[in-house]
Amino acid sequence: MDTAPVGGLEAGGTKFVCAVGRGPDVAADTRIATTTPRETLERAIAFFRQHGPIAALGVASFGPVDLDPRSPTYGFITTTPKPGWADTDVLGPLRAALGVPVAFDTDVNAAALAEHRWGAGRDAGSVVYITVGTGIGGGAVVNGRAVHGLVHPEMGHVRIPHDRIADPFAGVCPRHGDCWEGLAAAPALTARWGRPAESLPDDHPAWPMEARYLALGIVNVILTLSPERVVLGGGVMARAGLLKRVRGSVSELLGGYVRAAEIVAPALGERSGVLGALALAEDVVKG
């Protein structure tokens, strides 16, 4: 007899993606615009009620989030700059309304889990997933489990070398200015060059600079975590030739000192996050 399906919720800053299924096989899904916390969560709850019953729910959320089960704000989005969403209880309303176990993690940790289990990292023991889009975020999976610490990895805010003579751009991160995200996420490209990244031609000087900045951050990740594979996704990485440029720059920066992780595109595409949420839910059911 088949077990009940599980639910997955990818809570993003612009949209919530809801899915019901087993493993990577999705039976039903929907996308909900991220408006107010109350309205967005109510619409997500309505979807899972309509397509239930489900055995458990996994939530892969934008952050920062509180992942400490001992904390009074466990399951909250905490210090996000997204208007109206700071200090929002995400887990509590979902658990109360659906009456099922709810697993909670970051969107990038969940994406790393999905790519490790079903995607580009399924034959690797350790995987880092990095997304480059409206922000930069990274999650890591080692021996099948997402990496947590005092909080959770915030790879997008590592500090990388910034030559202010070659690039006088100050950075766009509201907290750190020229951190990795502040120099290399899509809003940084737009602010530095005065036009959206997708409108810049392939031979624009933005792309060698972008590849270098991305490589600098990835090298920090490789030297710290020593992953077998780095999965590099997000909207900015859709640019033709950028992945190849990044690989070349990473190899140059490492200088042959250690073996470089294999750097690949996501096998699951835009579904990495919501499939990771399903994986979180499946792990709850398995205990």
N, C-alpha and C positions, 0 to 999 in steps of 0.2 A: 504494500500500500504506500502510495506517495505521501511524503510529508507535506505539510502546508507550505506554500511559498513564503518568502520573506520580502520585506520592503526595504527599499533604499532611497535615501533622500540626499541629494547633493545640494547643499545650501550655499548658493553663490551670491555675490554682491549685486548682480543684475538679474539673475533668474534662479529659481529653485527647480531642480529636475527630480521628479518622483518616478519610481519604477517598482514593479512587483514582478518577481520571478524566482527562478532557481538557478544558482550559479550564474554563468554569464548569459543565460537565456532569459530574455525579458518578455513577459506575457502582456504587460500594459505599462505605458509610461505617459508622462505629460510634462509640460514646462509651464512654470508660473512666474510671472514678473515679480521681482522683489520690490514690494512697496513697503507698507508698515509691517512691523513684526506681527501684530495681531492678525491683520488681513492675510498676510502671506502664510502664516502657520495654519490658520483656519482653512485655507484652500488646500494646503497639503494634507491636513487631517481628513478633509472630505474625500480626497482622492483615495487614500488608503482605506477608508471605510467603504467606499464604493467597490474597490477591487479586493477586499479582504474576504475571509479573515487571513491575517498573516501571523506567522509564528514569532517573528521578531522584526525589529526595525533597526537599520544602520543609518547613522547620520554623519555625513562628511561635510563639514562646515568651513566657511571662510572664517578668518580669525582676526586677532588672536582669540583663543578660547581657553576655558579652564577645563583641564582634563584630569584633575585630581579628585577622585571619588570622595575624599575626606573633606573637601572644601565646601562651604555653604553656597558657593557659586559654581559648583560642578555642573557642566552642561551649558554654561553661559558663553555667549560672545562677549568679550570684555572691552578692550580699549580700541576697538575698531574706529577708524575715522569716518566710516559710512554713517551719514546723518540718520539719527533715530534708532540705531542698532547697538550702540554701546550699552553694556550691562544688560543684555537681553537674555532671558532664560529661554533657550531653545528646547532643551531636553525635557524639562518639566511638563510643559503643556502637551507635548507629543505622547509622553508616557502616560499621563493622566487620561488623555482622550482615547487612546488606543488600547490601553491595558495590556501591553506586551513588553517584554524586555527591549531596551533601547541601548545600542552601542553608539558611542560618540567619539569622533576623532576629527582631525583636520582634513580639509579637502585634498591636500597634497599627500598626506600619509595614506589616505584611502586610495588615491590614484596609484601610488607606489605599490600598494597591496594588490590592486587589480592587475597591474602590469606584471607583477611578480607571479601571480597565480594563473593568469590566463593570457597574458600578452607578451610584450617584448622582453620580459625578464623571467619567463617561466622556467628556463633552464639555468638560472643564475642563483647562487646562494644569497647574494646581497644586491639590492637594487636601490638606487636613488632616482626619484622622479622630480624633475624641475620643470615648472611651467613659467613661460615668459609671455606675459600678456599685459593686462592693465596693471599688474604687479608682477613680482617675481616671488615664487614660493617653492619650497622643496620639502619632500618627505622621504624617509628612508625605511627600508624593510631589511632586516637581518634575520636569517633563519626562520623566515615566514612570519615574523612579528614586526609591527611598526615600532620605530624607535621613539621613546619618550624620555624625558628627564625631569627636571624641576617643572618645566612647562612642556613645550614641544619645539622641534626645530623651527627656527625662523631664518632660513638660509638667505632669503632675499635681502636681509638687512646686515649681512656681513660687510665689512669695510674692505674695499679693494683699492689698489693704487690708482691715483687720479692725478695725471699730469695736467696741471691747470694752465700751462703754457700751450700745450697741444690742444687741450680742450678746456676752455675757460668756463664752460657751462657749470652752474652751481649745483645742479641736481634738483629733483622735484619731491623727494621724500619729505613729508611735513615734520617728521621726527628727526631724521638724520641727514637731510640734504643729499650728499653724494655717496650714500651707501650703494650697494649693488643695484637694488631696485630703483633708487633715485637717479642712477646714471643709465640704466639699460632697459627698463620696462617701457612699454609702448608710450605712456605719457611723457617720458623723458625724450624719446625720439621726436615726438610731436613738438614739445617745447623747445628743444635744441635747434631743430631745423625749420620750425615755423609752418609745418604742414603734416598731416597724418602719415604715419609710417607706410601705410599701404599705398600711398600716392608717390613715394620716392622710387625713382627708377633703379634698376638692378646695379647700374654703374655709379650710383651716388656714393660719395665718401662716407655716408652714414653706415654702410654695411660692413666695411672693414673695421671701423671703430666699434660697431655693435658686436661683431664677432670677437674682437679682442676683449671687450668688457665681459662678455659672457664667458669666455675662456678663463679669464682671471678668477671669476667666481667659482667656476667648475673645478679649477685646479685646487682652490682652497678646500672644496668638498672632497676631492679625490685624496688629497694628502691627509685629511683629517679622518675620513671614514673608510677609505680604501674599498669602495664598492666594486663589485665585478662589472656592473653595468650602470650607466647613467642614461635614463630615458628623458629626452628633452622635448617638451611639448609646449602648447600655448600658441596663441594667434600670431605672435611675432615670428615664430619658427616656421610658419607657412611660407616665408620668403624663399624662393628658389635659390639654392646654392649656399644658404646661410649655415646649414648644418655642416656642410663640407668645410666651410671657412672656420667654424668653431673647432672642429676636429683638428685641423691643421695648426691652429693657434694653441690649443691645449698641448699637442705634442711638442711644439716649439718651447712652450713655457716650462714643461716638465724636464726638458733637456736630457732625456734618457735616464733620469735619476731613479725612477720607479716605473713599473709597468703601468700604462694608462688604462683606465677603465674603458670598455667599449661604450661609445656614445651613439645612441640610436634614437630613432623617432618612435613615438608610441604606436603599438600595434592596435590598440583599442580606440584610437582617435579621440574624439570628444566624449566618448562614453567612459573614459577611465575613472572619472570621479564618481558617477552614479553606480557603476559596476563595483567600485571599491566599497561603496556604502552597502551594497548587497553582500559583499564578502564579509564586512563587519558583522552584519546580521547573521550570516551563516555560522560564523564563529561563535556567536552567542548561543545559537541553537545546539551546536556541537558540544558546548561547554568547555 
